[in-house]
């Protein structure tokens, strides 16, 4: 009997120790929830709820529109306001469309609300789309680049709000590449397009709320604009300084903050016959073509001693887009992908790195190394990306372009400071 009691006690003790050990292991394994430094605009909805009372709400968003609890802004507004209508930008409301693919009207699978496309034949919300809307709201993660189409969807939507007497509300989010660095040349309005509507520089250094304020006044949109601000964000913060854990790919080819940092520079290769890395896991960081010698290109670029950046010789084979495999209409592969030689861009000091100068230095270097191979696309898309024809026409030396970038960046930055919502300190 005593032996049985001892065995039972020993078993209970062993189970208790295992339980304590298990609890301890779980406590250590479970990540601690650290409150981020920044509170997003959508998380401040309750503080501004009076704006929405008694109003029907339309929302322009995509998967990047989430709050600090990873909850979609669609669901947040559906629960707390009278959300009636959804609008999809490039890549779709659920982010399932590749760059350049038309996005069609549909019904949201979660809420059952109608979803109108703003990327395709219709880029501006129509009066019919807005008939059940009093307030048109916007909540998508921007990347701080002139040619990223979301800011032009924003502009068209603000125009529609003004024309149809609707209030326009922006739930503000961080500029992931910060608000201190302003880089590039001002777009000539003659080259206005959906990859650059207004005369701004490539890396404009504003949050989406600040940008909305800027264009509302300077472009005479004059809609009734409300910005639901963030809390805790300052101009020197990159996305990883915010301690937010909610980076969602704003689009399929913008997977990381690293991508966003180089994008304002290397996106110019979309206007050439070089691959800008689409179809790889490092879009806009990998640049190349089948006829490039990667070691020679890396040596040439590193010899420029551009601040804050290094170049690694690299080879890659795209799975789609330029130099990717080719398929017929039936889906049969009719050509294999081509292996590309090129470089991977490594930002070693993001405070010193000038993305626009770097992208143009890369383009000029490849052009000069491979004059018989390098080409601009016949559509002159490069002009829309640069915001002028002078790069394609070779009107300036690289040194002259760098001077132009410095002058126009500084001038543009001064013109935008009056629209700042957030402090200049880091």
Order of alpha helices (4+ residues) and beta strands (2+ residues): alpha-beta-alpha-beta-beta-beta-beta-alpha-beta-alpha-beta-alpha-beta-alpha-beta-beta-beta-beta-alpha-alpha-alpha
